[in-house]
Amino acid sequence: MSFLMRIAGFGLLMFGIYLVGQNIFFTTNVYPYWWRGISADISVLALTLGVLILVFCPESMKNLGWIAISIGIMAVFISSRAILNPTSSWEFLLSLICITSGYKMFTTGYLPF
């Protein structure tokens, strides 16, 4: 039963991330200044490198992966190419409930309420 709860928790976690993520768009276009395009490229490369380091490298290199991910996130905001569409309060509440309860079910195997 615990295994099924963990699978359901993972599904809830992914559904909550989907609900939040469907209102975030990353765009590209021709930039009048040369540094804006570089910032967008750096964000994609740094995020990819960070995730690969976290997944495939040994424990001693995990901090380097988190640093690469934080650089990628900062580069997204520097390039100003992340568009956040408005989200209703109910949809945000639903996604927050799905993420937190799904994470709890995925890590512990039960939901304590």
Helices and strands as residue ranges (DSSP letters): H 2-21, E 24-26, H 34-56, G 59-61, H 62-79, E 82-84, H 89-108
